[in-house]
Amino acid sequence: MKKRGYGLKISIRTVPDKELIRMKIAGIIAEYNPFHSGHAYHIAQTRSAGATHIVAVMSGNFVQRGEPAILEKHARAEMAMRGGVDLVLELPIPWCCARAQDFARAGISLLHAMGCVDLLSFGSECGKTDLLRQMAKDLESPRMSACLRGYLDEGLSLPTAREKAAAQCLGDETASLLRGANDALALEYLRALRALHSPIVPLAVGRIGAQHDEAKSEGGFCSASHVRRLLLQNDAQWRESLPAPSAEILLREIERERAPISYRALEPAVLAQLRRLTPADFARLPDISEGLEYRLYDAARSAISLETLFAAAKTKRYTHARIRRLMLHAFLGITRESTAMSPPYLRVLGFNERGREILRRMRSTAKLPVVMRASDIRALSAAGQYIYRLGASTTDLFALAMPKSRPCGMEQTENTVCIPNEKLSH
């Protein structure tokens, strides 16, 4: 069952106080791009650790690798809830396609602002929570900062410089944690928790199967990157890597010509927009330093495809991932001022019956406004309304990348997903 997202009145059913006291809420920060069997395993392990309720802060229509998500955010929220999540909140646009530090900081700030999350559950190559916590603390030491600056001054990229600095200051074994994409992001989560003095307790869940951007490992799960490649190649093997409910939702979206989303569909629009920008425009982007704006400007004027655009701007110091994110920021109109903020509201994308219980708890604990209907948006601060409008405008661009392009206004017309208990897969 789906209910209209605007004008929607959510009935938070009465739950006895004793039940609410027994709740143990776990938070997950994710993209679910798409929701696959490895994600289902992570959720099952989180429940095994004692979580009675699970909330996911999920990226919106664009993702951290610097491209549109493979399908629209409400469909991905539905996948998540059919796979074990109880409440899905949106990580708004300035942060869902940001560098790891800003992505993590924003996701943690939303979980912290709920005021009722007990655990932070995250995937990890090493699966050692205490080791990761110590590493996160060590990364902030004065010696580590000095070593990092030295390697950056040599012209190395931030990931390479940080790994070398960690090896010098903390040893090779500890530095190896930075090589795993999940562990590296986990460290940013833990640093964000420390910065907020948050009472949320971290929980590392060991990753099984293919690593980030790999295909399938023997006895394990496919990576989301591999699933997306199969989808874009129209290879039916993608179904083997998704839980049945996720596959059903994706097939429905494909039938409606709403998926899969390809960045190539936006290529002419991206190149056209970037050619209009000046070096001063590029200088306003997040994560710009040391004259990088001139390199981006030159690349935008010479490129005739996304591939040549990224290749022209990439160097030893400026990684492909960083360039992709910057070019997407430039296309979407995201500036450093917006990413420097913290997310100003808690936007609900979907919930089930247990999600209703979390929302009821949040009535007395949330430190940010909860957005569920149009009137909630109108009541937001100026910063909140700015972030919402920015998200709406980027959704209008996302709609052009669908197999059948949609007109403007999807942000106002898409449905908040409400799933009754009988529809759940667990």
N, C-alpha and C positions, 0 to 999 in steps of 0.2 A: 504494500500500500504506500502510495506517495501522496504527500500533501503540499499544496502550494506554499512556496516559501515566503511570499509577501502577503500581508494580511492574515498570515497563519497565527492562530491562537493555540499555543501548546498547553495542554492540560497536564500539569505535573501532578500525578496522582499522589494521594496521601500515603506516606510510608511511615510505619511506626518508628519512633526515635531509636528504639533498640536496634532495628535493622540498619539504620543509617550509621550507628556507632560501630557496628560490625563490618562495615564496608572497608575494604582495602583497595584503594584506587591506584592503578599503575598508569603511567603516562608513557607514550611512545611518540617519537618524532620520525616521520616517514614521508615517502613520496608515493608508495604503492603504484608504481608506474610500469606495469600493472601489478595488482596484488597476486602473488604467486605462492607456490607451495612452501617456499622458504619463509615467507611472511607468516603463513598459517602455523608453521612449526614454532616460530618466535613467539607468537601469541599463546600457543599451547604451553610453552615453557614458562611464560610469564604467569599464566594461571597456576601452573604447578608450583610456582614460587609463593603462592598464597594470594594472588590478586583476585578479588571478587568482581571488580569492575575495571574496564580498560578504556582509556581515552587516547585517541590518536590526534596529534597535531600534524596535519597533512598539507603538503604543498598544494597550491592552487593549480591554475592551468599552465603554468610554466615551472620548470624544474631547475635544480642546481647545476646541471651540466650545461646550461645555457641554451635551452631549446624548449618548444612546447611539449607538454605531457602527451602520452600516446592516446589518451582519451580524456574527456571532460571531467572536471573535479567531482561533480555529484555522482557520476557513474563509478568513479574510483572510490568515493566514500561508501557507496552501496556495496561494492566488492568487499571493502574492509569490514563492514558490519555483518555481511553474510559470512565472513571468515573469522569472526570472533571479537571484533571491536564493538564497544557499546556506544561511544560518543565520538564524533569526528568534528574537530575544529579546524578552521582554515589557517594556514600560515600565509599571511597576505603577500602580495606580489613583490614588494621591495626586498623581502628576505628569502623568498622561496627560490630565487635564482641568484643568490648572493654567494660570496666566498664562504668557506666552511665556518670561520669564526662568527660571521654575522648570521648565517643560517642557524647555527647552534645557539647563539645568544638569544635570538628571537624566539626559537622554539621553546627553550628553557624558560624564557620570561613569560610566555603564555601559560605553560604548565604551573609555574610558580604563582602567577596571578589568579589561577583558579582557587587557590587557597585550600585545596582539599586533596591534592595528589600526594600519595605516600611513597611511591616508587617511581624511578625512571628506569625503564627497561630498554636496552639497546643491544644490537648485534655486535659481535666482537670476534676477530680472528683468534685472539688469545683466550678469551673467555675468563680472564682473571680480573675481577673487580678491584681488589686491593692493589694490585700492581698498577693498574691504570690510574687509580686515585693518587698513588704516590708519584707516578710519572707526571700527572697534571700539575701537581704541586711543584715538582722539580723544574718543570718548564718555565716557571715564573721566577726562578732564582736569579739574582743579579749576575752571577757567572754565566748562566745560560744565555741571558739577554745580551751580554757583551760578546760572547762567542757567535751568537746568531748575527749580530750587527756586523761582525768582522767578515763572515762568509757572504752576507748580502753585499757588502762593499766590494767583494771580489766579482760581483756580477752574477751570482748564482740565483736561481729561482727560490722563492720562499720554501717550498717543500724540500728541495735539495739542501738548502742552507740549514734548515732546522734539523734535518736528519744528521748532517755532519756535526752540527753544534751539539746535538744530543749524544752522539758517539764520543765526542771529545770530553764532554762534561759528565756524562752519566754511564758511558760504556756501550759497547756494540749491542749487547743483548737488549738493553732497554731501548736503544735507538731503533731497533728493528720493529718496535711497535708502530713507528711512524710510517712503515711501508705498507701496512694494511689499511685500506680505505676506511673500513669500519672502525678500526682502532683509532686512527687519526681523528675521525669525526667524534668518536667517544671521548677523546681527550678534550676536545672543544666543549662538549656537553659538560664535562666535569669541571672545567675551568669556569664555565658560566655559572654552574651551581655554587662554586666557591665565591665568585664575585657577588652573587646575590645573597650569600649566607643562607641559602635555601635549606630547609629541613628535609627536602626530598632525598630519599636514599637511592643510590645508583645500584643497578643490577645488570651485569654483563652476561649476555646469553651467547654461548659459543656458536659461531657460524658453522654450518655443515654444508658441504658441497662447493659449487663453483664460487670463486672469489669475484670481486667487483669487475665487471666488463669481460669476464670469462664466459665460456659456454657451459657445458655440463660436466661435472666431475663424477667419477664412478661412485655410485652409491649415494650421491647427494642431489642437490637441487640446482636447477638452471639459475643463472643470474637474470635479473630483470633486463639487462642490456641484450642478452641473447634472445629472450622472449620478444623484445621489440624488433630485433633484426628479423626474426622469423615472421612476425606480423607484417612488416613492411615488404618482405619478399613474398608474401601470400603463401607461406609454407604452413600447412595445417599442423605441423608438429608442435606449434605453440600450445595447442590444447593439452598436450601431455604434461606441461609444466604448471598448469593452473588448476586450483581446486574447481570442482564442478560448478559451484555458484558463480565464480569469477568468469569461467568460460561462457556460461549462459549470458551473463551481463555483457560481455565483450561481443558475443555473437549478435545479441540484440542491437548493440550500438553500431556494429558493422552493417547489419540489415537496414538500419535507419540512416545509413550514410553519415554517421557522426564519428566514425573511427575506421581505421587507425589514422591518427593525426601525423602528418609528415611536415618537417621543417621546410622541405623543398617547396611546398605549396606557397610558403611565404617569401621565398628567395627574391623574386623581383621587388616585392614591397620593402624588404629589408635593405637591399642594395640601393633602392631609390631614396629611402629615408636617410641612409648614411651618407650618400653623396651630397645631401643638402646641408650637412653639418659643418661647422667651422672648428678649428682647433680649440677655440674657447668653449664650444658646446661639448666636445669630448673631455675637456678638462673638468667639467662638472660631474662626470661619472664617478661612481664609487670605485675605490681601489686604483685611482690614477696617481702615478708618481713619476718623477724624474723625466719629464718630457714625453711620456708615453702617448700623450694626446696627439703629438705630431706624427708619430708612427701610425696610429690608428687613422688619422686623417689621410695620410698618403695611401694606406692600404685600401681605404674606402673608395678613393678616387681611381685606383688602378684595377680593383677587383671586378671580375665579370661573373663570379659565382661565389657561393659561400665557402667552398673549399679553397679557392684562390685568395679569398679575403682572409681566412684564418692563417693560411700559410704565409701570406705577405707580412702579417703582423707578428707572428710567433718568432721568438728568439730563445736563446739559452736561458735568459732571465725570465721572459714572459711566456708562461706555459700556454699550451693550446687551450686548456680548460679556462684559464684566466681570460684569454682573448675572446673565447666564445661568450663568456658571461658579460664582458664589457660591451661587445657588439650587440648582444641582446638588450642590455640596459639602454644603449643608445637608441635602439629601435623602439623600445617601449616607453622611453622618456623617464627612466628612473635615474635620479641624481643621488649624490652622496648625502645630501640633506635628508632624504627620505630613509636611507638605510641606517643613518646615524641615530634615528629615533628608535624607540621600542614600539612594538605593535600596540596600538591604542584601544583595541577591543578584542573580544572573544566571539568570533563568527562561527555559528553552528551550521555545519553542512548536513549532518544527519545524526540520528539517534535511534535506539531501540528502548525497550522497557527499562533495562538497567541504566541506559543513558538518561532516561527521565529521572531516575534516582540521583544520578550525579548532578543533574541540573537543579534538582531540589536542594541538594547540599550546597550548591554554589550560590543559592539565594542569600545565604548568610556569610559566605566565605570569599566570594569573588572580589578581586581588587580592581577589575576592569569591567566596563559595561558588556553585557551579553547581547549579541545581535542575533535576532531571530525573525524580525519582521521590519517592514518599511519604517514604521514609527520609531523603532530603535535606532535606525540610521539617522533620522532627522534629529534625534536627541544627542547625537555624538558631538564631541568637541570639534573645533575647526581642524585639528590634526586628524582626528578620526574620519571626518567627512572627506578630507583630502585623500587619505589612503584608500577609502572606499571608492572614490571617483577614479583614482588611478587604476584600481583593480578592474572597475567596470570598463574603462577604455581599453585595457589590455585584453580583456575577454572579447571585446568586439574584434580585435585583431586575431585572436585565437580562433574565432568563428570562421575566419577566412581560410584556415588551414584544414578544415574538415573536408572529407571527400565531397560533400555537398555543402557549399558555403552557406552560412546563416547570416541574416541581417543583424544590425546592432540591437542591443537590448537583452542579450542572454542573461546578463548578471541580474536583471530585474525579473526575469520570467522563469528561470530554472527552479526546480522544486527542491525544497529541503526534504531529505530522504528519511522517512519514518518507517521502521520495520517492526512489526509485532513479533512476539516471541516465537510463534509457530513457524515463522519463516527462517529462523536462525538455524545454522548448520551445527550447532553444538548444544 
